[in-house]
Every structure is written in C-alpha cells, then in structure tokens.
Amino acid sequence: MDLTQLTLLEARALLRAREISAVELTDAYLARIAALEPRLRAFVTVTADLARLQARAADVRLAAGEEAPLLGLPLALKDILCTAGVRTTCSSRILENFVPPYDAAVVERLRAAGAVVLGKTNLDEFAMGSSTENSAFFPTRNPWDLARVPGGSSGGSAAAVAAGEAPAALGTDTGGSIRQPAALCGIVGLKPTYGRVSRYGLVAFASSLDQIGPMARTAADCALLLGVIAGHDPRDATALPDPVPDYLAELEGDLRGLRVGVPREYFAAGLEPGVEAAVRAAIAQLAALGASVDEVSLPHTEYGVAAYYLIAPAEASANLARYDGVKYGYSVAAPTLLDSYFRTRAEGFGPEVKRRIMLGTYALSAGYYDAYYLKAQKVRTLIKSDFDRAFERFDVLATPTSPTVAFRLGERVADPLAMYLSDVCTIPVNLAGLPGVSVPCGFVDGLPVGLQLIGPPLSEGRLLRVAHCYQQATDWHRRTPPLDEGG
C-alpha cells in the first residue's frame, strides 16, 4: 500500500484502526518529499524533525484511544501563516530569516486537532501572483508538467498535494490564490466566506480580501479540514460569530432540486476551448445528477479585475509599510534612518511587490483617491449586488476556475496584465466575500481543468456537497501526475 496516495479520511480510518502508525505515515511523506523536491520545489522549509516528534506524540494519543479530528495526519502549510519557532518567509527576502514567536489561529487549531506539520510551502512573494514564479527563492513546478507553473499564489501547497508530498495543505486566497492553483494542479481548493476562518497570524496582503482555506484531493477532505479551522476568534475583528456546522455530515444527500446558475460572462473571449468544453461537460454532469441548470447574467463581472487591482494594492501598500527593517526582518545599515528604510525595502522586496505597493500608493494619493480607489469600491458593491440577485434564483453558480490550463514557466513573467488575467474567474468571488470551491473536471492535453462552484455567504457545506457528489460520479481526482515515470 502506497501511504502517500491515501486521502485524509482514508488515512484517518487506518490510523484509528491501528493498521498504520502516524510515524509510518509521516515517514512515507517525508521520503516522497525528499525524492521529489529536487524537481518540484514545492517547499520552502521541510520540518522533518518536528513532524516526527508530532507523529510520535500522536501515536501515543492514538494508543490511548483518543480521536481528535486530525490526530496523526500530516499536512503542509503555506509559508504565509505564522508558525512558532519555524521560520515564516512569505517567500520574500525581507522575511527570509523571520521566526515568529506565536502560531496563527489556524495553526493553533490544527495542532489542537493533532495534525502533523510536514513543512511550509512556496508561494508568490507576499501572495502576490498567479504562478509562484514571484517567489524570492525559486519557482515551483507543476507536477503534471515540470515545464509549467502550478498556479499561484498557493502554488507550493497545490503542487505538494497533487504530487503526493502531502495529503492536504492550507493555502490563502485573496483573488483566487487557492482555487486557481487547485485547478491547474488537479485538486480541490476551497476559499471560505470572508470571516469564516480567522486571519490572526496570517501575514496580511489585502485585509478585506484575504481568506485561509483547505486544499486536498477530495471535497470530503476539505470538509474535514474546514471543520477544524473555521470559527470565531476574538483576535480577528472580522471573524464571524456564526457556529461551525458539521461539514462532513453536510456532504450527505444528492443534487435533486439544486438550482445551478451558469453566468454567461464567464464564458467569454480568452477562455480556452478545451477548458470551456470540460467545464460545460461538468455542468451537464451536475444536471445528470438531478440539478436544474439555467443561464444567468452577472453584468459587472468585466470590471472585477480592474477593481481588484486598485483595492488589493491599496491595502497592500498600507500593510507592507510595516516592513522597515527596524524590529524584525531584513535590514540594511545606512548613514541615516531614511536611507536605511529605502535600501531595506529596495533590496528586500521583489519586483511584483514593489509594483503593487506603487500602484496602491498612487491609488490612495491626494487627487486620485476618488478617481481610482473610491470608484473601485463602488464597483465592488455592484459586483456583490450582481451575486445577491443571482442567489435569489440559484443555490450555486458554476463557472471555469481558470480561463486556461497551466501555462509555461516564464511565459507571462514579462507581461503583468496577462498574469493578472489568470484570476479573471476567481476575483469577483473575493470582492463579494463569497465562498468558492474548485474541483477537478477534466484534462486538456494532459493538463487539469477546474470547475468553480460559487455560493452565497456561509454556504460552504452546500458547495462541498455539490463537489463531493460530482467527485463520486467522476474519477478526475483519482488521476495522478506522471512524476514516478520521470515526468
């Protein structure tokens, strides 16, 4: 039995039956990481010693009959989540040697649930990107084709799960950074409702958009993880007080009576024909499972990318002002304090981060605030209103996750606009604060395609049920990359 091909729920059942040990499971993943990382580069930091220590502790608890939700299960964490005693770099030179003194709220909850942390995964610097090529350290490669990107910014987490280096991982999603790499790597990725998961200890990019979520091979595994990390946290003023349902229980049931809306604006120019065909076939499968399907219009969708690239950089400009080299992080000694600030930030931040700080600072500057930032916020309200009207008629909306399959490394690095358009299907969901999930729905020339399901606020259980029913009827998620054949 190849332990690295188990789902979280399968591994949990074997652990609880004492058919495998947490140490055996952890060692299997660490061995696979060691074998694949020279080619894949999904991890910034592998915490092998910590993982084995946690696995041994889990085995003791399992032997005593404990049944914590994630007891003994290995996971990977996007390297933008603070981990006490383990460096958190955000894949940036400015935080290359930063070791937080505390855990993020989600990390606290994972530890309390008995999870084993395998390491921290690569990302676009400060989560700014759609390909994981903006990492200050190295690009991550797509397990399905090592010459292509895994998506971003949670590309390291997506690649690790797809390649069998971890059964599941946490990512973050500001404009599509969980769902888009999940689609490009052929796994499930869930972006929860804004506020469903505490952002305490998440290094901020754009505070009104960021959300942490699970990435795994199956919707059921994502349901297991979401049940652990969701919930109110008094340390995050935006964390919702609503009780956390049993997401695994909500997977039960079928799709009869489900109303699925298909927004026509998401099937526009720029959508690859193979991607459209796969997504439409997936929607037809939902209909075959009992759902009713009809077209709907979200007329302000076309303005989503423009609004996002004013709002997100404006918030980044404010959030990243704290990196001055005085208290922590990279620092350059200079004759004056101002010179030190300038040199620290010039050398510590990469090109894309600088680009977005400058965009955001400009949009917030005197004389331009009303023309750009304020107008973008008004457009954001219109986009949310489009969704609100759509959900009066429909339970779920179905769209492509990405307009293309994974593109080649280096293909869009010199063209920021082309890179930004990678998230054209996912950005409106963040602007409206809604939950969305990407589920594998086919392949084009051997590369995965993702179906995006969008729901009203706090409808994660419904979205996961739809994704789960679809996965029960298809086998796209059971296919594995050709890495073991030297691919």
PAMI-395491 format. One record per residue (C-alpha): x, y, z; residue number from 1. Coordinates in nm, 4 decimals. Example, Ala and Ser with C-alpha at 12.3 -4.5 7.8 and 13.67 -1.06 7.14 Angstrom:
# PAMI-395491
px, py, pz, k
1.2300, -0.4500, 0.7800, 1 $
1.3670, -0.1060, 0.7140, 2 $
# end
This chain:
# PAMI-395491
px, py, pz, k
0.0000, 0.0000, 0.0000, 1 $
0.1327, 0.3426, -0.1008, 2 $
0.0535, 0.5559, 0.2028, 3 $
0.1081, 0.8790, 0.0077, 4 $
-0.1921, 0.8033, -0.2143, 5 $
-0.4392, 0.7907, 0.0740, 6 $
-0.6951, 1.0637, 0.1293, 7 $
-0.7087, 1.2253, 0.4725, 8 $
-1.0227, 1.0322, 0.5644, 9 $
-0.8750, 0.7016, 0.4437, 10 $
-0.5573, 0.7622, 0.6420, 11 $
-0.7569, 0.8613, 0.9499, 12 $
-0.9555, 0.5359, 0.9365, 13 $
-0.6357, 0.3306, 0.9145, 14 $
-0.4753, 0.5238, 1.1998, 15 $
-0.7785, 0.4774, 1.4239, 16 $
-0.7876, 0.1047, 1.3426, 17 $
-0.4153, 0.0908, 1.4320, 18 $
-0.3413, -0.0605, 1.0878, 19 $
-0.0752, 0.2046, 1.0309, 20 $
0.1059, 0.4395, 1.2678, 21 $
0.1404, 0.8155, 1.2465, 22 $
0.5186, 0.7721, 1.2305, 23 $
0.4900, 0.5348, 0.9315, 24 $
0.2556, 0.7754, 0.7545, 25 $
0.4758, 1.0756, 0.8245, 26 $
0.7928, 0.8943, 0.7172, 27 $
0.6268, 0.7959, 0.3891, 28 $
0.5511, 1.1587, 0.3085, 29 $
0.8944, 1.2809, 0.4179, 30 $
1.0545, 1.0182, 0.1915, 31 $
0.8418, 1.1318, -0.1014, 32 $
0.9292, 1.4957, -0.0334, 33 $
1.2996, 1.4056, -0.0336, 34 $
1.2604, 1.2189, -0.3621, 35 $
1.0569, 1.4815, -0.5484, 36 $
1.1717, 1.8183, -0.4145, 37 $
1.4841, 1.8482, -0.6344, 38 $
1.2440, 1.8600, -0.9323, 39 $
0.9255, 2.0078, -0.7865, 40 $
1.0412, 2.2716, -0.5327, 41 $
0.7060, 2.2939, -0.3529, 42 $
0.8530, 2.3515, -0.0040, 43 $
1.0460, 2.6477, 0.1354, 44 $
1.1058, 2.4654, 0.4655, 45 $
1.0649, 2.0956, 0.5456, 46 $
1.0172, 2.0393, 0.9208, 47 $
1.1160, 1.6719, 0.9296, 48 $
1.2291, 1.6600, 1.2927, 49 $
0.9212, 1.8460, 1.4165, 50 $
0.6939, 1.6239, 1.2075, 51 $
0.8424, 1.3045, 1.3500, 52 $
0.8145, 1.4426, 1.7027, 53 $
0.4473, 1.5290, 1.6468, 54 $
0.3850, 1.1888, 1.4851, 55 $
0.5321, 1.0032, 1.7834, 56 $
0.3144, 1.2078, 2.0185, 57 $
0.0119, 1.1299, 1.8017, 58 $
0.0824, 0.7568, 1.8187, 59 $
0.0838, 0.7753, 2.1976, 60 $
-0.2543, 0.9506, 2.1939, 61 $
-0.3956, 0.7043, 1.9390, 62 $
-0.2813, 0.4115, 2.1516, 63 $
-0.4705, 0.5667, 2.4421, 64 $
-0.7877, 0.5692, 2.2337, 65 $
-0.8055, 0.9428, 2.1603, 66 $
-0.9970, 1.0523, 1.8497, 67 $
-0.9031, 1.4158, 1.7749, 68 $
-1.0172, 1.5141, 1.4214, 69 $
-0.6705, 1.5210, 1.2612, 70 $
-0.4742, 1.3073, 1.5052, 71 $
-0.1603, 1.1785, 1.3311, 72 $
-0.2473, 1.3240, 0.9887, 73 $
0.0356, 1.5073, 0.8058, 74 $
-0.0302, 1.8470, 0.6445, 75 $
0.1606, 2.1262, 0.4722, 76 $
0.1186, 2.4988, 0.5444, 77 $
0.1568, 2.7880, 0.3046, 78 $
0.4573, 2.9880, 0.4221, 79 $
0.2499, 3.2973, 0.4936, 80 $
0.0987, 3.1503, 0.8118, 81 $
0.2904, 3.2226, 1.1312, 82 $
0.4399, 2.9163, 1.2999, 83 $
0.6013, 2.9496, 1.6418, 84 $
0.9672, 2.8521, 1.6243, 85 $
0.9553, 2.7782, 1.2495, 86 $
1.0565, 3.0470, 1.0040, 87 $
0.7807, 3.2206, 0.8092, 88 $
0.9229, 3.3861, 0.4985, 89 $
0.6258, 3.4768, 0.2760, 90 $
0.8807, 3.3728, 0.0079, 91 $
1.0369, 3.7172, 0.0462, 92 $
1.3948, 3.8222, 0.1159, 93 $
1.2669, 4.0761, 0.3651, 94 $
1.1408, 3.7929, 0.5914, 95 $
1.3884, 3.5235, 0.4869, 96 $
1.5056, 3.4566, 0.8434, 97 $
1.1961, 3.5652, 1.0371, 98 $
1.0868, 3.3183, 1.3074, 99 $
0.7503, 3.4124, 1.4634, 100 $
0.7056, 3.3857, 1.8409, 101 $
0.3455, 3.2636, 1.8009, 102 $
0.1192, 3.0436, 1.5863, 103 $
-0.1528, 3.1674, 1.3559, 104 $
-0.5042, 3.0844, 1.4791, 105 $
-0.5440, 2.8128, 1.2139, 106 $
-0.2111, 2.6568, 1.3141, 107 $
-0.3226, 2.6538, 1.6790, 108 $
-0.6383, 2.4712, 1.5755, 109 $
-0.4507, 2.2208, 1.3597, 110 $
-0.2120, 2.1432, 1.6450, 111 $
-0.5018, 2.1045, 1.8905, 112 $
-0.6644, 1.8630, 1.6455, 113 $
-0.3468, 1.6519, 1.6382, 114 $
-0.2140, 1.7380, 1.2919, 115 $
0.1485, 1.6733, 1.1946, 116 $
0.3175, 1.9626, 1.0130, 117 $
0.5445, 1.8473, 0.7284, 118 $
0.6668, 2.1953, 0.6368, 119 $
0.5983, 2.5339, 0.4828, 120 $
0.5174, 2.5651, 0.1121, 121 $
0.6368, 2.8091, -0.1518, 122 $
0.4263, 3.0993, -0.2788, 123 $
0.4399, 3.4147, -0.4823, 124 $
0.6078, 3.6746, -0.2599, 125 $
0.3534, 3.8001, -0.0039, 126 $
0.0902, 3.6050, -0.2046, 127 $
0.1184, 3.8498, -0.4947, 128 $
0.0993, 3.6450, -0.8104, 129 $
-0.0701, 3.3709, -1.0082, 130 $
0.2180, 3.1369, -1.0895, 131 $
0.4505, 3.1040, -0.7852, 132 $
0.7239, 3.2478, -1.0068, 133 $
0.7343, 3.5625, -0.7923, 134 $
0.8882, 3.3716, -0.5017, 135 $
1.2168, 3.5304, -0.3990, 136 $
1.3733, 3.1843, -0.3674, 137 $
1.2727, 2.9644, -0.6637, 138 $
0.9688, 2.8849, -0.8788, 139 $
0.7584, 2.5799, -0.8006, 140 $
0.6791, 2.3466, -1.0899, 141 $
0.3527, 2.1826, -1.1877, 142 $
0.3548, 1.8060, -1.1133, 143 $
0.1660, 1.7358, -1.4367, 144 $
0.4328, 1.9064, -1.6487, 145 $
0.7512, 2.0334, -1.4849, 146 $
0.7912, 2.2955, -1.7577, 147 $
0.4692, 2.4644, -1.6450, 148 $
0.3537, 2.6716, -1.3478, 149 $
0.1410, 2.5280, -1.0659, 150 $
-0.0624, 2.8487, -1.0419, 151 $
-0.0439, 3.0870, -0.7522, 152 $
-0.0073, 3.2262, -0.5101, 153 $
-0.0623, 2.8986, -0.3193, 154 $
0.1281, 2.7065, -0.5859, 155 $
0.3533, 2.5270, -0.3398, 156 $
0.0569, 2.3896, -0.1446, 157 $
-0.1248, 2.2832, -0.4626, 158 $
0.1823, 2.1155, -0.6131, 159 $
0.2635, 1.9340, -0.2881, 160 $
-0.0862, 1.7856, -0.2634, 161 $
-0.1077, 1.6954, -0.6326, 162 $
0.2345, 1.5278, -0.6221, 163 $
0.1577, 1.3250, -0.3095, 164 $
0.4053, 1.5138, -0.0918, 165 $
0.1205, 1.5901, 0.1498, 166 $
-0.2374, 1.4618, 0.1691, 167 $
-0.3679, 1.8146, 0.2228, 168 $
-0.2476, 2.1685, 0.2837, 169 $
-0.3633, 2.5141, 0.3799, 170 $
-0.3481, 2.7992, 0.1331, 171 $
-0.4708, 3.1566, 0.1269, 172 $
-0.6965, 3.3216, -0.1286, 173 $
-0.7016, 3.6976, -0.1936, 174 $
-0.8095, 3.6944, -0.5587, 175 $
-0.8065, 3.3243, -0.6429, 176 $
-0.4872, 3.2016, -0.4813, 177 $
-0.6398, 2.8745, -0.3530, 178 $
-0.8813, 2.7972, -0.6355, 179 $
-0.6636, 2.8817, -0.9375, 180 $
-0.3625, 2.6661, -0.8362, 181 $
-0.6024, 2.3907, -0.7280, 182 $
-0.7476, 2.3949, -1.0801, 183 $
-0.4072, 2.3996, -1.2500, 184 $
-0.2806, 2.1102, -1.0348, 185 $
-0.5952, 1.8975, -1.0441, 186 $
-0.7007, 1.9085, -0.6770, 187 $
-0.9845, 2.0566, -0.4708, 188 $
-0.9362, 2.4025, -0.3213, 189 $
-1.1900, 2.5879, -0.1060, 190 $
-1.1979, 2.9613, -0.0431, 191 $
-1.4358, 3.0102, 0.2533, 192 $
-1.6693, 3.3021, 0.3141, 193 $
-1.4773, 3.6113, 0.4238, 194 $
-1.4567, 3.5888, 0.8039, 195 $
-1.5389, 3.2167, 0.8259, 196 $
-1.1741, 3.1430, 0.9188, 197 $
-0.9664, 3.3645, 1.1477, 198 $
-0.6916, 3.5653, 0.9812, 199 $
-0.4977, 3.6058, 1.3074, 200 $
-0.1370, 3.5166, 1.2296, 201 $
-0.1844, 3.5322, 0.8537, 202 $
0.0695, 3.7799, 0.7153, 203 $
-0.1604, 4.0327, 0.5530, 204 $
-0.1670, 4.1172, 0.1821, 205 $
-0.5123, 4.2770, 0.1386, 206 $
-0.7050, 4.2623, 0.4636, 207 $
-1.0577, 4.2947, 0.3209, 208 $
-0.9956, 4.0110, 0.0728, 209 $
-0.7594, 3.7560, 0.2347, 210 $
-0.9039, 3.4245, 0.3495, 211 $
-0.7426, 3.0947, 0.4553, 212 $
-0.8744, 2.7655, 0.3214, 213 $
-0.8065, 2.3942, 0.2691, 214 $
-0.6563, 2.2190, -0.0346, 215 $
-0.6833, 1.8417, -0.0797, 216 $
-0.7625, 1.5719, -0.3334, 217 $
-1.1273, 1.5473, -0.2327, 218 $
-1.4110, 1.7699, -0.1198, 219 $
-1.4597, 1.5384, 0.1779, 220 $
-1.1031, 1.6033, 0.2966, 221 $
-1.1608, 1.9776, 0.2585, 222 $
-1.4768, 1.9411, 0.4691, 223 $
-1.2747, 1.7681, 0.7417, 224 $
-1.0127, 2.0433, 0.7431, 225 $
-1.2605, 2.3307, 0.7281, 226 $
-1.4419, 2.1930, 1.0307, 227 $
-1.1179, 2.2253, 1.2280, 228 $
-1.0010, 2.5713, 1.1170, 229 $
-1.3351, 2.7568, 1.0905, 230 $
-1.4941, 2.9518, 1.3732, 231 $
-1.4927, 3.2748, 1.5672, 232 $
-1.1706, 3.4217, 1.7048, 233 $
-1.1797, 3.7351, 1.9236, 234 $
-0.8297, 3.8277, 1.7984, 235 $
-0.9678, 3.8856, 1.4475, 236 $
-1.2360, 4.1556, 1.4365, 237 $
-1.3590, 4.0253, 1.1002, 238 $
-1.4073, 3.6646, 1.2176, 239 $
-1.7759, 3.5710, 1.2003, 240 $
-1.9532, 3.4614, 1.5215, 241 $
-2.1698, 3.2007, 1.3448, 242 $
-2.1414, 2.8438, 1.4783, 243 $
-1.9440, 2.5929, 1.2731, 244 $
-2.1601, 2.3170, 1.1230, 245 $
-2.0554, 1.9561, 1.0754, 246 $
-1.9271, 1.9894, 0.7205, 247 $
-1.8696, 1.6144, 0.6849, 248 $
-2.2341, 1.5480, 0.7740, 249 $
-2.3420, 1.8087, 0.5182, 250 $
-2.1835, 1.6019, 0.2405, 251 $
-2.4756, 1.3598, 0.2682, 252 $
-2.7577, 1.3892, 0.0161, 253 $
-2.7896, 1.4279, -0.3573, 254 $
-2.8347, 1.7120, -0.6055, 255 $
-3.2041, 1.6694, -0.6812, 256 $
-3.3704, 2.0100, -0.6708, 257 $
-3.0409, 2.2015, -0.6673, 258 $
-3.0605, 2.5153, -0.8826, 259 $
-2.7361, 2.5817, -1.0711, 260 $
-2.6759, 2.9142, -1.2461, 261 $
-2.4235, 2.9465, -1.5278, 262 $
-2.3007, 3.3084, -1.5617, 263 $
-2.2638, 3.3882, -1.9321, 264 $
-1.9891, 3.6467, -1.8638, 265 $
-1.7527, 3.3702, -1.7501, 266 $
-1.7641, 3.2035, -2.0920, 267 $
-1.6202, 3.4945, -2.2874, 268 $
-1.3171, 3.5718, -2.5021, 269 $
-0.9934, 3.4390, -2.3542, 270 $
-1.1440, 3.1122, -2.2349, 271 $
-0.9574, 2.8223, -2.3937, 272 $
-1.1916, 2.5980, -2.5988, 273 $
-1.0744, 2.2831, -2.4199, 274 $
-1.1375, 2.4414, -2.0803, 275 $
-1.4858, 2.5530, -2.1843, 276 $
-1.5692, 2.2052, -2.3138, 277 $
-1.4557, 2.0383, -1.9905, 278 $
-1.6473, 2.2831, -1.7702, 279 $
-1.9662, 2.2556, -1.9753, 280 $
-1.9400, 1.8765, -1.9584, 281 $
-1.9061, 1.9044, -1.5789, 282 $
-2.2166, 2.1242, -1.5613, 283 $
-2.4006, 1.8660, -1.7723, 284 $
-2.2921, 1.6040, -1.5181, 285 $
-2.4480, 1.8129, -1.2388, 286 $
-2.7721, 1.8168, -1.4398, 287 $
-2.7495, 1.4390, -1.4854, 288 $
-2.7233, 1.4089, -1.1063, 289 $
-3.0546, 1.5899, -1.0639, 290 $
-2.9699, 1.9615, -1.0616, 291 $
-3.1592, 2.2127, -1.2746, 292 $
-2.9336, 2.4356, -1.4840, 293 $
-3.0038, 2.7759, -1.6351, 294 $
-2.8090, 3.0763, -1.7570, 295 $
-2.7698, 3.3936, -1.5524, 296 $
-2.6006, 3.7303, -1.6051, 297 $
-2.3502, 3.8977, -1.3730, 298 $
-2.3111, 4.2186, -1.5756, 299 $
-2.0357, 4.3839, -1.3702, 300 $
-1.8001, 4.0838, -1.3896, 301 $
-1.5902, 4.2529, -1.6583, 302 $
-1.4860, 4.5239, -1.4118, 303 $
-1.3684, 4.2798, -1.1447, 304 $
-1.0002, 4.2643, -1.2392, 305 $
-0.9715, 4.6433, -1.2669, 306 $
-1.1418, 4.6998, -0.9309, 307 $
-0.9321, 4.4311, -0.7629, 308 $
-0.6033, 4.5749, -0.8874, 309 $
-0.6878, 4.9061, -0.7254, 310 $
-0.8301, 4.7756, -0.3958, 311 $
-0.5787, 4.4970, -0.3263, 312 $
-0.2635, 4.7047, -0.3992, 313 $
-0.4040, 4.9926, -0.1911, 314 $
-0.4421, 4.7612, 0.1076, 315 $
-0.1020, 4.6054, 0.0381, 316 $
0.0569, 4.9500, 0.0334, 317 $
-0.0708, 5.0085, 0.3876, 318 $
0.0006, 4.6565, 0.5183, 319 $
0.3541, 4.6358, 0.3821, 320 $
0.4531, 4.9752, 0.5225, 321 $
0.5454, 4.7922, 0.8447, 322 $
0.8488, 4.6232, 0.6816, 323 $
1.1171, 4.8774, 0.7554, 324 $
1.3921, 4.6561, 0.8994, 325 $
1.3755, 4.8151, 1.2439, 326 $
1.2191, 4.5462, 1.4648, 327 $
1.2417, 4.2317, 1.2509, 328 $
1.3233, 4.1076, 0.9044, 329 $
1.5914, 4.2092, 0.6572, 330 $
1.7703, 4.5333, 0.7435, 331 $
2.0367, 4.7410, 0.5701, 332 $
2.2606, 4.9668, 0.7772, 333 $
2.2883, 5.3169, 0.6290, 334 $
2.4102, 5.6644, 0.7324, 335 $
2.0571, 5.7868, 0.8048, 336 $
1.7355, 5.6191, 0.9157, 337 $
1.5617, 5.7251, 0.5937, 338 $
1.8421, 5.5766, 0.3830, 339 $
1.8083, 5.2543, 0.5813, 340 $
1.4339, 5.2407, 0.5082, 341 $
1.4877, 5.2980, 0.1368, 342 $
1.7661, 5.0421, 0.0989, 343 $
1.5970, 4.7805, 0.3169, 344 $
1.2775, 4.7934, 0.1111, 345 $
1.4579, 4.8258, -0.2215, 346 $
1.6661, 4.5145, -0.1555, 347 $
1.4098, 4.3190, 0.0493, 348 $
1.1055, 4.3390, -0.1796, 349 $
1.0857, 4.1785, -0.5219, 350 $
0.9661, 4.3477, -0.8439, 351 $
0.5996, 4.2429, -0.8255, 352 $
0.5631, 4.3505, -0.4628, 353 $
0.7175, 4.6881, -0.5455, 354 $
0.4846, 4.7235, -0.8443, 355 $
0.1777, 4.6651, -0.6292, 356 $
0.2947, 4.8930, -0.3479, 357 $
0.3434, 5.1720, -0.6017, 358 $
0.0056, 5.1060, -0.7653, 359 $
-0.1660, 5.1109, -0.4279, 360 $
0.0141, 5.4202, -0.3029, 361 $
-0.0774, 5.6031, -0.6232, 362 $
-0.4439, 5.4985, -0.5992, 363 $
-0.4609, 5.6308, -0.2415, 364 $
-0.2732, 5.9553, -0.3059, 365 $
-0.4289, 6.3009, -0.2856, 366 $
-0.6161, 6.3875, -0.6031, 367 $
-0.6505, 6.0259, -0.7162, 368 $
-0.8349, 5.8609, -0.4250, 369 $
-1.1825, 5.9492, -0.5556, 370 $
-1.0978, 5.8730, -0.9175, 371 $
-0.9497, 5.5308, -0.8505, 372 $
-0.9837, 5.3727, -0.5060, 373 $
-1.3290, 5.5086, -0.4217, 374 $
-1.4628, 5.4217, -0.7663, 375 $
-1.3226, 5.0696, -0.7347, 376 $
-1.5062, 5.0264, -0.4044, 377 $
-1.8316, 5.1339, -0.5718, 378 $
-1.7741, 4.8769, -0.8463, 379 $
-1.7123, 4.6181, -0.5749, 380 $
-2.0589, 4.6934, -0.4369, 381 $
-2.2127, 4.6488, -0.7827, 382 $
-2.0383, 4.3120, -0.8235, 383 $
-2.1725, 4.1970, -0.4865, 384 $
-2.5211, 4.3119, -0.5874, 385 $
-2.4986, 4.1017, -0.9052, 386 $
-2.4278, 3.7947, -0.6937, 387 $
-2.7050, 3.8799, -0.4460, 388 $
-2.9599, 3.8927, -0.7293, 389 $
-2.8302, 3.5688, -0.8800, 390 $
-2.8664, 3.3851, -0.5494, 391 $
-3.2330, 3.4819, -0.5323, 392 $
-3.2800, 3.2365, -0.8231, 393 $
-2.9941, 2.9901, -0.7782, 394 $
-2.8348, 2.7869, -0.4999, 395 $
-2.4953, 2.7582, -0.6683, 396 $
-2.3181, 2.9213, -0.9621, 397 $
-2.0890, 2.7140, -1.1856, 398 $
-1.8009, 2.8643, -1.3857, 399 $
-1.4481, 2.7835, -1.5019, 400 $
-1.1906, 2.8332, -1.2274, 401 $
-0.9185, 2.9455, -1.4675, 402 $
-0.9620, 3.0551, -1.8304, 403 $
-0.6605, 2.8427, -1.9278, 404 $
-0.4735, 2.5326, -1.8226, 405 $
-0.1280, 2.5731, -1.6680, 406 $
0.0941, 2.7961, -1.8791, 407 $
0.4666, 2.7554, -1.9307, 408 $
0.7212, 2.8850, -1.6808, 409 $
0.8384, 3.2292, -1.7904, 410 $
0.5546, 3.2742, -2.0385, 411 $
0.3849, 3.5654, -1.8568, 412 $
0.6562, 3.6990, -1.6284, 413 $
0.7250, 3.9983, -1.8527, 414 $
0.3549, 4.0718, -1.9077, 415 $
0.1888, 4.1642, -1.5758, 416 $
-0.1515, 4.2221, -1.7364, 417 $
-0.1584, 3.8724, -1.8886, 418 $
-0.0625, 3.7334, -1.5476, 419 $
-0.3351, 3.9354, -1.3732, 420 $
-0.5982, 3.7995, -1.6137, 421 $
-0.5213, 3.4475, -1.4861, 422 $
-0.7566, 3.5276, -1.1969, 423 $
-1.0392, 3.6784, -1.4020, 424 $
-1.2808, 3.3989, -1.2992, 425 $
-1.1941, 3.3990, -0.9290, 426 $
-1.1504, 3.7668, -0.8350, 427 $
-1.5226, 3.8616, -0.8226, 428 $
-1.5809, 3.5993, -0.5506, 429 $
-1.3262, 3.7687, -0.3236, 430 $
-1.4633, 4.1154, -0.3941, 431 $
-1.8070, 3.9921, -0.2824, 432 $
-1.6722, 3.7976, 0.0187, 433 $
-1.8324, 3.4725, -0.1010, 434 $
-1.7224, 3.1085, -0.0691, 435 $
-1.5976, 2.9271, -0.3772, 436 $
-1.4513, 2.5844, -0.4476, 437 $
-1.2561, 2.4459, -0.7417, 438 $
-1.2988, 2.0768, -0.8225, 439 $
-1.1117, 1.8803, -1.0945, 440 $
-1.3355, 1.8330, -1.4004, 441 $
-1.1151, 1.7133, -1.6858, 442 $
-0.7904, 1.7469, -1.8765, 443 $
-0.6703, 1.9311, -2.1848, 444 $
-0.3548, 1.7885, -2.3411, 445 $
-0.2736, 1.6132, -2.0142, 446 $
-0.3229, 1.9256, -1.8003, 447 $
-0.6003, 1.9576, -1.5378, 448 $
-0.9094, 2.1779, -1.5653, 449 $
-1.1099, 2.3062, -1.2683, 450 $
-1.4837, 2.3670, -1.2239, 451 $
-1.5580, 2.6574, -0.9886, 452 $
-1.8684, 2.6436, -0.7710, 453 $
-1.9758, 2.9682, -0.6002, 454 $
-2.2354, 3.0056, -0.3245, 455 $
-2.3912, 3.2735, -0.1036, 456 $
-2.2257, 3.3595, 0.2294, 457 $
-2.1719, 3.0644, 0.4663, 458 $
-2.2805, 2.8056, 0.2091, 459 $
-1.9559, 2.6058, 0.2318, 460 $
-2.1453, 2.2928, 0.3297, 461 $
-2.3621, 2.3132, 0.0187, 462 $
-2.0650, 2.3784, -0.2096, 463 $
-1.8744, 2.0856, -0.0628, 464 $
-2.1777, 1.8603, -0.1048, 465 $
-2.2069, 1.9529, -0.4724, 466 $
-1.8327, 1.9000, -0.5236, 467 $
-1.8497, 1.5690, -0.3341, 468 $
-2.1445, 1.4405, -0.5396, 469 $
-1.9618, 1.5378, -0.8576, 470 $
-1.6463, 1.3562, -0.7428, 471 $
-1.8491, 1.0465, -0.6551, 472 $
-1.9717, 1.0399, -1.0162, 473 $
-1.6349, 1.1099, -1.1830, 474 $
-1.2746, 0.9975, -1.1472, 475 $
-1.0750, 1.3059, -1.2478, 476 $
-0.9444, 1.3477, -0.8913, 477 $
-0.8161, 0.9899, -0.8844, 478 $
-0.5661, 1.0504, -1.1632, 479 $
-0.2095, 1.1164, -1.0548, 480 $
0.0735, 1.3105, -1.2205, 481 $
0.3403, 1.1139, -1.4136, 482 $
0.6188, 1.2050, -1.1692, 483 $
0.7034, 0.8446, -1.0840, 484 $
0.7570, 0.7739, -1.4532, 485 $
1.0081, 1.0592, -1.4719, 486 $
0.7522, 1.3141, -1.5950, 487 $
# end
